[in-house]
Amino acid sequence: MIDTLETLAVALVTFATVVAVHEYGHFWVARRAGVKVLRFSIGFGKPLFRWQGAGETEFVLSAIPLGGYVRMADEREDDLPAADLPRAFNRQPVGARMAIAAAGPAANFLLAIVVLWVLFLRGEMGVIPEIATVLPDSLAEQAGLQIGQEIRAIDGRETPTVAAVNFALLERLGDSGVLSFAVGQPGSDVQNRYEVSIEEWLKGAEQPNLLNALGITIRRPPVVPRVGGLTESGSARAAGFIVGDVIVEADGQSMPLWMDWVTYVRARPGQVIGVVIERDGARETLEVTPASVMSEGERIGSVGMSVSLPVIPESQQRHFDRGPVEAMVASLDRTFGLVTFTFKSIGRMLQGLISPSNLSGPITIAQVAASTAEAGWVSWFGFLALLSVSLGVLNLLPIPVLDGGQLVFFGFEALLGKPLPERIQMAGYQVGVVLVLSIMVFALYNDFSNL
């Protein structure tokens, strides 16, 4: 129960932060444009708390924390007194209305830039992408990659860390063409270039493991099966496992590595497993029955356990120390990369190149927010920046009920010299509502399917 409440609390703080920043963008620009703002709400539905600001705006916290809105005076919706008509949203020049609509996504992007700038100023660390193994008949082997090489760049994009390698590979998800690599030996400036052809790479794959799909593993310390976390409702917690336990054997079979344990559990849904653990220097025996869950069309076992990752040696780390200007340049570059990647991913999802099962809803976001908060404030702020970018991009989609749809309508108005007919706008809003609700329902379906 405590874990659930903590997850809910972290999720609410995370959602409220990105939504509040988004709506404040609309609010700030509207006020600067002279528009009367009647209400600033975080959440939808019944107001839970409300207070009147120093000015004319009512601030509200509402019951459904899945968004927010800024309600502005508009004579199409309210009977406004004559004194307020010049301050009505609908009477503002089309350029001002476009600025107000764009201000929400812009505020989200600005939040990401500021957060990433602070994180980059603090210093950044990543694992050096040195190849530990190359699988036979894999893309990596076809390209000519070899054990011991360091991946310096993919498709011309520098990859100084494993995270950068994953991001570069993620950009080719569902893509066709040539995948190129620049690699070198650790400590040497000499680089070799390799290429391999891909055809709709990982098209439709659900939650793909990019490095595995490429056919390599990265040199890291061995990951022993030490319990790092337990889900509240998982069978491992019910069986008596605690954080810090080291799994020694399962049904008499040695479990030297975490993946040995994962593979063993996945193959035994609903079967009792006798486990020997080491706790505080002594050995104990527990019994656990993995739950049967669906994953990529098959039933696998799950005990609700995560691993305690080993400390990465300094020799396998790469550190980045940046000054204020350099950190800002890196922040702008990272934010721009996230924005363009998100737009590309949505486009590829619409083309069927990326599985729609990768679309996440509020439950998955809440779980990720909680797990990153548990990992530390740096991880949580990194996730906050990513979520803020995602919210900004989604609101720029040309769907009438979103900011992007408003910008489309205002764009036509600027070109035609007059607003689109009311019936066309209303039809657009109705289609937009259906689309947004459908996306939300599908995302929630994905969330529950992955629980």
N, C-alpha and C positions, 0 to 999 in steps of 0.2 A: 504493500500500500504506500509506503514511504517512497519507494522508487518511482511509483506512478505519479505521486504528487510532485516529486522533484522534476520528473520529465515534463509534466504539465506546466510547472512554474517556469522552467527554462524556456519551453516552447512559447509560452505566452510573452515572456520578455523579448524573445527573438522576433516573433511575429510583430509585436507592438512596436518595436524599434524601427524595423524597415517600413512598416505601414505609416507610423507617425512621421518619419522623414519624408516619405512620398507625399502624404497629404499636406505636410508643412510647405513643401515646394509649391503646390497649388495655392495654398493660403497666402504665402509670402508674396508671390507674384500678383495674385488677385488684389491684395491690399495695395501694392505699389501701383497697380493699374487703376485704382480708385473704385473697385467693385466692393459692394457691401457684402460681407461674409456673415451669414446668419448662424451657421453651426459648423464646428470642427469635431468630427466623430471618429473615434478609434473603435472599429467593430460595427456590426449592423444589428438591427432588431431593437428590442426594448432597452432603453437607457438604464444602466445600473447606477452610474454616478454622473452628475452634471453640475457645472458651476459656470457662473457668468464671469467672463474675463474683464479686464479693465476697460475694454471698449464695448462694442456692440455684439461680439461673437459669443455664442454659447459653446462651451467645451463639454464633450460627452464621452463616456466610456460605455459601450453597449454590450449586449449579451453574447453576440456571435463574433468571436475574435478572428474572423477570416478576411478582414479587409478594413476599409474605412471610407470616409467621404468628407468633402467640404461642400456644404450647401450655400450657394450664393443667391442673392436676390435676383429674381428672373421673372419678368412680367408674364411669361408664358406659363408659369406655374403658380404665381401668387398675385393677389390684388395689392399692388404696391401703392403707397401714398405718392402723390405727385413729387414730393421732395426727394424720394428715393429713385425715381425713374432714371435720372442721369447716371446713377450708380448701379443699374441693373446689368447683369452679365450680358444679356442678349443685345444691349444697346452699345456695347463696346466695339471699337474697330476690330475687323477680323484678325489683324495682326496681334492685337492684345489678347484676343480669345485663344489664338494659336499658342501664344507664349504661356498663357495660364495652363492650357492642356498639356504642353510639353514640359512644364516645370516639375511635375511629379516624377516622371522617369529621370529627368535631369538631376533631381535631388538624390535619387537612388544611386546614380552613377557617381555623383559627388561624394556620397557617403563611402562608397567602395574605394574611391581614390584616396580619401583622407585616412581611412582605416589601413589600407595597404601601405600608404606612405609612412604611417607610424610604425607598422610592423617592420618595414624595410629599414627604417632608421634604427630600430632596436637591433637589427642583425638577423640574417637568414641563414639557415643551415639545411643542407640536403645531402642525400646519400649519393656518392659517386657511381654513375652507371657503368660499372665494370662487369663484363659478362662472365658468369660462373659456369654455365652449361649451355650447350646448343643442342636442341633436340633433332634427331635424324628426320630427314624429309620435311623439315619445317621451312617457313619463309626465310628464317635467319640463315639456315644452312644453304638454301638456294642462293641467297644473296652473297654468301661467302664469309659471313661473320664468324669469328673464332673466339674460343675461350681465352680470357685474359685481356681482350681488347676493351677499350673504353669508348662508349658511344658519344661522339662529340657534337653531332648534329643530325637531324632528320629532316629531309626536304629543305635543307638550307637553314632551318631554325636551330639555333644553338641549344644543346641539351646538357647543361652542366650537372644536372641532378636527375635522379630517377623520376621525380615528379614532372620534370620538364619532358622526359622521354614519354611518359604516359600521356601528357597533354598533347604532344606532337602526334602520337599514334591515335589518340582520341579524335583528332581533327580529320583523320583518314577513314573513320568508321563508315562503312557502307560505300566507300569510294572505289573507283577503278583507275588504273594507270600505273605509274611507276613510283615505287617507294624507295627513296634514296637515303643512304647512310654515309656519314663521314666518321671514321673511327681511327683510333690511334692507340699506341701502347702507353700505359701510365708512365708519366715522367718524360715523355717524348713529345716534341712539337710536330713530328711527322704524321701526316694524316693520309689514310687510304679511303677511297670512295667505292661504294658498292651499291648495286641496284637490284630490285626484284619487282616483277610485275604482280599487280593485285587486280582482282575482278570482284567488284561489289564486296569488298572485304568485310567479313562478319555481318553481312546483311541480315537483319532481323534477329540478331543474337540478343538474348536477354542477359543483362548485366555481364558483358564480356570481360574476361581477364585478358588485357591487351598484351602483356608480356608473354603469357602462356600461348596466346594465339600467334604471336610472332615466333615463338619457339625458343625463348631464352629465359634463364633465371639470372638474377643479379647477385653478385657476391655480397653476402651478409653473414653475420654470425649465425650458427645453427639455432633454430627456434625450438627450444625444448617445450614439452607440453605442460607448461606452468599456467595455472588458472589465473587470468587477469580480471575477469568479470563474469557475473552470473545474472541472467535475467530473472525477474521476480517470479514468473510463472513457469520457468524451465524445470525440466525433470532433474537436472544436475543439482540445483539448489534443494529440491525436495529430497534428493538422495543423501544430502549431507556434505556436499562439496563446499569448500570455502575458498576465497581468494588466497592465492599463494600455494595451494596444493600442487604437487608435481605428480603427474600420472606416470607410473612406472610400468604397469602391465595392464592388459585388457584380455580377460579370459585366458591368462597364461602366456599371452604373446607380448614381447617387449615393445615398448612405445618410446623409442629414442627421440623422435621428432614430433612436433605438433601436427604436421600433416599426416603422420601415421595414425594418430588418434582421430583426426577429422575423417580420414578415409574409412577407418574401422566403424565409426559411428554412423556415417552416411549410408553404409551398406547394411545396417541392421535396424531399420525402423520397427518399433514395437517389440524388439527382442531384448531380454534382460542381459546386461553385460556386467560381469564381475570385474571390478577395477581395483588394482593395488595402487595406493597413493603414498607419497612421502610427505609428512606434515611434521614440522618442528623436529626433524631428525629421526622420527619414528615412522614405521610403515603401518598402514591400516587398509582394510578391505571394505569397499562400498559396492553397492549394486545400483545400477541406473538403467532405466528403460527409455531409450530415445523415442521422442514423439515422432509420428509419421507426418511429414509435411510434403507439399508439392513444390518441386523446383525444376523449371524448364521441362515440364511435361512428365516428370517421373517422381516417384515417391522416395524420399530419403529420410534418414534419421537425423534428429536434432535434439540436443540436450540443453540448449540455452546457455552456452559457455563461450567466452572469448579468451584469447591468449594474452599472456603477459610478455610483451616483446622485449628482447634483449637490448642492452645498451650498445649502440653502434660505436665501434672503435674510432678514434680520431683519424686514423689512417684511411678510413672509408668514408669520411665526411668532407664536405666542401662548405666553407663558410664565406658569407658575403657581408662585408661591412661597407655601408654607403653613407655619404654625407647628405645633407638636406636636398640639394639639387639633384644628385644622382638618384636618391630615393624617390623623388617626385617623378623623374623620368621613368624609372622602373615601375612606379605605381600607375602612371598614365598608360604605359605599354601593356601592363598586365590587365588593367581594366578594359582597354580597347580590345585586347585579345579575347577576354571573356565575353564581351558584348558580341563581337563578330562570330565567335564560336557558337554562342547560344542561338543566334539567328540561323547559322548554317545547320545546326542540329535540328531546329524546328523544320527547316526546309527539307532536310533529308528524311525526317520522320513522316512528313506529308507525302514524300515520294515512295515511302515504304522501304527505304534503305536502312533506317534505324527502327528497331522494334518499339512500338508504342508502350510496351510494358516497362520501358525505362522512364516513362512519365511518372513523377512522384507527386503525391498529394500531401496534405497537412500532417498525416500520421507519420509518414516517413521523414518529413522535414523535422517534426518534433523529436523523433528518435535520434536523428543526426545531430540536432541542436544539443540534446542532452548528452550524447556521447562526446561531442567536441568540448562541451563545457566541463565534462568530467576529465578530459585529457588536459585541460588547462585553458587559461584565458586567451592565450595566443591562438590556439586551435579554434576557439569559439569566435574570436574576432575575424579570423580567416573565413570561417563559414558564414558569418554575418555579411562580409563583403560579397561573397559569392551569391548569397540569397538576395541581397540588395540589387545586384546586377540582374539576376533572373527576374525579379519583380519588375524592374525597369523595362527590360526587354519585352516581357509578356504584355505590359501595358501599352507598348508601342505597336502591338499587332493591329492590323486594320480591321478590327471588330468594333462595330458602332458603340457598344456600351463601354468600351475601353478608351483610353486616351488616344490611341492610334486611330480608332474609328472617328473620334472627334476631329482629329487633325485632317483626315481624309475629307470629311464634310466641309471643314473650313477651307481646305485647299480648293475644292470645287467652287465654293463661294467666292474666293479671291479671284479665280479664273473667270467665272461667269458674271461677277459683279453683283450677284444676289444669292441668297441662300437657296439650297435645294428645296423643292416643294416639300411641304410638311408630311404628306403621305409617304414620300420616299424615305424621309428620315425616320418616320415611325415604323415603317416596314423593316428598315435596317436595324433599328433597336430591337424589334421582336426577334429577328434572326440572330442578332448578337446575343440576346439573353439565352436563347436555345443553345447556341454554340458554347457559351461560357459555362452554362449549367452542365452540358454534356461532357465538357472537358473535366469539370470538377468531379462529376460522378465517376468518370473513367479513371481519374487519378486516385480517387478513394477506393475504387475496385482494386487497382494495383496495390495500394497500401494494404488492404485486408488480405489480398492474395499472398503478400510477402511477409505477413505477420508470422 
